[in-house]
């Protein structure tokens, strides 16, 4: 695989543990939930990041970034660009810190995520395009005009370290895990978790999962060159949180250093995984995971376990990270059918 150009700092284990201490009391330690998956020849646990106060892992990185700032920097307020979950993470962490948060968001962002962000007191600035570059540019313009501090969605060492605390928790609770599956979009969660796990247990397999319709990370991984897909391609996927057009440069370097593989899943497989997670394993009423909600972006890891087991072997104890639960109620009803009625 081709080495990324201009090597950047990779987060250390010390930075990960510092982040873990820093975000205590803002982000929560999420549970590992046992899941009996029919046809999967291993024990499976779901790391339920939907249990975070904002329903997503994004609070970890946002809290670490904001809480690591000086009081003077915080006083200026913070800004980011996001279609939903990172927006809520920044808004919540800013609310905890008692500072202003501004979010640049595409007009077509899911209503449930937009409403949750507004409820946390953030100011939302809309752009009319789904392009990540346009959102970032507008946020940079506002930061320069008003002095806000940027809280990037993924390409930042404090964000990576914050997301990596999820990996620390996995090893603390299940030290003999041998496979960890992580959703990948911009790469903050995958790079952080991979750094946390590989610096302690390099023999554990860490694999990223993304939709086929937004497969830029897999293309980058296979080619050895950071690849960008146009927004009109990535926005086709149901997994709205995984529509980022490219990995961040710093995330790409962490992935190159620590990740074993990236696999893709289809839209039908994502839908089936959301249903399986909600209903529990088929025919297994005793599944701890029955009734668990995962948004499509969070369910891609279960889709990989259910439909691409041979690509993941060998493994005996697997953790699938469910990155969030913020799904539109109507979409959830569509995906799980009558099971949602109760």
C-alpha positions in Angstrom: 0.0 0.0 0.0 1.3 3.5 -0.8 2.4 5.6 2.1 0.4 8.8 2.7 2.4 11.9 2.0 3.6 14.4 4.7 3.3 12.2 7.8 1.2 13.7 10.5 1.1 13.1 14.3 -0.7 9.9 15.2 -2.6 10.1 18.5 -0.8 8.4 21.4 -2.2 6.1 24.0 -1.5 8.8 26.6 -3.6 11.3 24.6 -6.4 8.7 24.4 -6.4 8.2 28.2 -6.2 12.0 28.7 -9.3 12.3 26.5 -11.1 9.6 28.5 -10.5 11.5 31.7 -11.4 14.8 30.2 -14.8 13.8 28.8 -16.0 12.0 31.9 -19.3 13.6 33.1 -20.1 14.9 29.6 -20.0 11.7 27.4 -21.0 8.4 29.0 -19.5 4.9 29.1 -21.8 3.0 26.6 -22.8 -0.6 27.1 -21.6 -3.7 25.2 -24.8 -5.6 24.4 -24.8 -9.3 23.6 -26.3 -10.3 20.3 -27.0 -13.8 19.0 -26.7 -13.5 15.2 -28.0 -16.4 13.2 -25.4 -17.7 10.8 -22.5 -15.9 12.5 -20.0 -18.4 13.9 -18.9 -16.3 16.8 -19.9 -14.4 19.9 -21.1 -10.9 19.0 -21.5 -7.8 21.1 -22.9 -4.4 20.0 -21.2 -1.3 21.3 -24.3 1.0 21.7 -23.2 4.6 21.1 -26.9 5.4 20.8 -26.8 5.5 24.6 -24.8 8.8 24.5 -26.9 11.8 25.6 -27.1 13.0 22.0 -27.7 9.4 20.6 -24.3 9.3 18.8 -20.6 8.7 19.4 -19.9 12.2 18.1 -20.2 13.7 21.6 -16.9 12.0 22.5 -14.7 13.9 20.0 -16.6 17.2 20.3 -16.4 17.2 24.1 -12.7 16.4 24.0 -12.0 19.2 21.6 -14.0 21.8 23.4 -13.0 20.9 26.9 -9.3 20.9 25.9 -9.6 24.6 24.8 -8.4 27.5 26.9 -11.1 29.6 28.6 -10.2 32.4 26.3 -10.7 30.3 23.2 -14.0 28.9 24.5 -15.2 32.4 25.2 -15.1 33.2 21.4 -17.6 30.4 20.7 -17.2 27.4 18.4 -18.4 26.5 14.9 -18.6 23.4 12.8 -20.1 22.0 9.6 -22.3 18.9 9.9 -25.4 17.2 8.6 -26.5 16.1 12.0 -24.7 14.0 14.6 -21.5 16.0 14.9 -23.7 19.1 15.0 -25.5 17.7 18.1 -22.2 16.7 19.6 -20.8 20.2 19.3 -24.0 21.8 20.5 -24.2 19.6 23.5 -20.6 20.0 24.5 -20.9 23.8 24.0 -24.0 23.8 26.2 -22.1 21.9 28.9 -19.2 24.4 28.7 -21.6 27.4 28.6 -20.4 28.8 25.3 -21.9 29.7 21.9 -22.1 27.1 19.1 -22.8 27.8 15.4 -23.5 24.9 13.0 -23.3 25.1 9.2 -25.7 22.5 8.0 -27.1 21.5 4.5 -30.8 22.4 4.0 -31.7 18.7 3.4 -30.3 17.5 6.8 -32.6 15.0 8.5 -35.3 16.9 10.4 -34.8 14.9 13.6 -31.1 15.8 13.8 -31.8 19.5 12.9 -34.4 19.8 15.6 -32.2 18.2 18.2 -29.4 20.6 17.4 -31.7 23.6 17.7 -33.1 22.3 21.0 -29.5 22.5 22.4 -29.4 26.2 21.7 -27.0 26.1 18.7 -27.4 28.7 15.9 -27.8 27.0 12.6 -26.6 28.5 9.3 -28.0 26.6 6.2 -26.3 26.0 2.9 -28.2 24.8 -0.1 -25.8 22.1 -1.2 -24.7 18.7 0.2 -21.1 19.4 -0.7 -18.8 19.0 2.3 -16.4 21.5 0.7 -19.1 24.2 0.5 -20.1 23.6 4.1 -16.5 23.8 5.3 -15.8 26.9 3.4 -18.8 28.7 4.8 -17.8 27.7 8.4 -14.3 29.0 7.8 -15.7 32.3 6.5 -17.8 32.7 9.6 -15.0 31.7 11.9 -12.7 34.3 10.3 -15.5 37.0 10.5 -16.5 36.3 14.2 -13.5 34.7 15.7 -15.2 31.4 16.4 -13.0 28.3 17.0 -13.4 25.5 14.5 -14.4 22.1 15.8 -13.8 19.9 12.8 -16.0 16.8 12.3 -13.1 14.3 12.1 -9.8 15.6 10.8 -8.3 16.8 14.1 -6.2 15.0 16.8 -8.5 16.0 19.7 -11.5 14.7 17.8 -9.7 11.4 16.9 -8.6 11.0 20.6 -12.1 11.6 21.8 -13.6 9.1 19.4 -10.9 6.7 20.3 -12.2 6.5 23.9 -14.8 4.2 22.5 -12.0 1.7 21.7 -10.5 2.0 25.1 -13.9 1.0 26.6 -14.2 -2.0 24.3 -10.8 -3.4 25.5 -11.5 -2.6 29.1 -14.8 -4.6 29.0 -13.9 -7.3 26.6 -10.1 -7.8 26.6 -10.2 -11.0 24.6 -12.1 -9.5 21.6 -10.5 -10.4 18.3 -12.6 -8.4 15.8 -13.9 -4.8 16.0 -16.1 -3.4 13.2 -16.5 0.3 12.9 -18.6 2.5 10.6 -16.4 4.8 8.4 -17.3 8.1 6.8 -14.7 10.9 7.4 -12.8 8.4 9.5 -12.7 10.0 12.9 -14.3 7.1 14.7 -12.4 4.4 12.8 -9.0 6.1 13.2 -9.6 6.7 16.9 -10.8 3.2 17.8 -8.1 1.6 15.7 -5.4 3.7 17.4 -6.8 2.8 20.8 -6.9 -0.9 20.1 -3.8 -1.5 18.0 -1.5 0.3 20.4 -2.6 -2.2 23.1 -3.6 -5.3 21.2 -2.1 -5.2 17.7 -3.3 -8.7 17.0 -7.0 -7.6 17.1 -8.5 -7.1 13.7 -10.0 -3.7 13.2 -12.2 -3.3 10.0 -14.1 -0.3 8.7 -17.5 -0.6 7.1 -19.2 1.8 4.7 -22.1 1.7 2.1 -21.2 0.6 -1.4 -22.9 3.8 -2.6 -20.4 5.9 -0.6 -17.3 3.7 -1.0 -14.6 6.3 -1.1 -12.8 4.9 2.0 -12.6 1.4 0.6 -11.3 2.8 -2.7 -8.7 4.8 -0.9 -7.7 1.7 1.2 -7.3 -0.5 -1.8 -5.5 2.0 -4.0 -3.3 3.4 -1.3 -4.3 6.9 -2.4 -6.7 9.2 -0.7 -9.8 9.3 -2.9 -12.7 11.7 -3.1 -16.2 10.9 -4.4 -18.6 13.6 -5.6 -21.6 14.5 -3.4 -24.1 13.3 -6.0 -22.7 9.8 -5.5 -22.3 9.6 -1.7 -25.8 11.2 -1.1 -27.4 8.2 -2.7 -27.1 6.0 0.4 -29.7 5.7 3.1 -26.9 6.0 5.7 -26.9 9.8 5.9 -24.2 9.9 8.5 -21.8 8.2 6.1 -22.1 10.5 3.1 -18.8 12.2 3.6 -17.0 12.5 0.2 -13.5 11.7 1.5 -11.5 10.6 4.5 -9.7 13.3 6.3 -5.9 13.4 5.7 -5.1 12.8 9.3 -7.7 10.1 9.6 -6.4 8.5 6.4 -2.9 8.3 8.0 -4.3 6.6 11.1 -6.3 4.2 9.0 -3.2 3.4 6.9 -1.2 2.7 10.1 -3.8 0.7 12.1 -6.8 -0.6 10.1 -6.8 -4.1 8.6 -9.5 -3.7 6.0 -12.5 -1.7 4.8 -15.6 -3.6 3.5 -18.7 -2.3 1.9 -22.4 -3.3 2.3 -25.5 -2.8 0.1 -28.5 -0.7 0.9 -30.7 -3.8 1.3 -28.1 -5.2 3.7 -28.2 -2.0 5.7 -32.0 -2.1 5.9 -32.0 -5.8 7.0 -29.4 -5.0 9.7 -31.5 -2.2 11.1 -34.4 -4.7 11.4 -32.2 -7.4 12.9 -30.9 -5.1 15.6 -34.4 -3.8 16.5 -36.0 -7.2 16.6 -33.1 -9.1 18.1 -31.7 -12.3 16.5 -34.3 -14.3 14.6 -36.0 -16.8 16.8 -34.0 -15.7 19.9 -36.4 -13.8 22.3 -33.6 -13.9 24.9 -31.3 -11.6 22.9 -30.2 -8.6 25.1 -30.4 -6.5 22.0 -34.1 -6.9 21.3 -35.6 -3.4 20.7 -32.3 -1.7 20.2 -32.4 1.2 17.7 -29.6 1.9 15.2 -29.8 4.5 12.5 -28.7 3.1 9.1 -25.2 4.6 9.5 -24.8 2.7 12.7 -26.1 -0.5 11.4 -23.5 -1.0 8.6 -21.3 -3.0 11.0 -24.1 -5.5 11.7 -24.7 -5.7 8.0 -21.1 -6.8 7.5 -21.5 -9.5 10.2 -24.7 -10.8 8.8 -23.8 -10.8 5.1 -20.0 -10.7 4.7 -18.9 -13.1 7.4 -16.4 -14.9 5.2 -14.6 -11.6 4.5 -14.1 -11.0 8.2 -12.8 -14.5 9.3 -11.2 -15.7 11.4 -12.7 -14.4 14.6 -14.3 -15.7 17.7 -15.4 -12.6 19.7 -16.6 -9.7 17.6 -17.8 -6.2 18.6 -19.9 -4.2 16.1 -19.9 -0.5 16.9 -23.4 1.0 16.5 -22.4 4.6 16.0 -25.8 6.2 16.6 -29.6 5.9 17.0 -30.8 9.2 15.4 -33.2 7.9 12.8 -36.3 9.7 11.5 -39.4 8.0 13.2 -41.1 7.5 9.8 -38.0 5.8 8.4 -37.6 3.6 11.4 -41.2 2.5 11.0 -40.6 1.7 7.4 -37.5 -0.3 8.1 -38.7 -2.4 11.1 -42.4 -2.6 10.1 -44.9 -3.6 12.8 -42.2 -4.2 15.3 -42.0 -0.4 15.9 -45.6 -0.2 17.0 -45.0 -1.4 20.5 
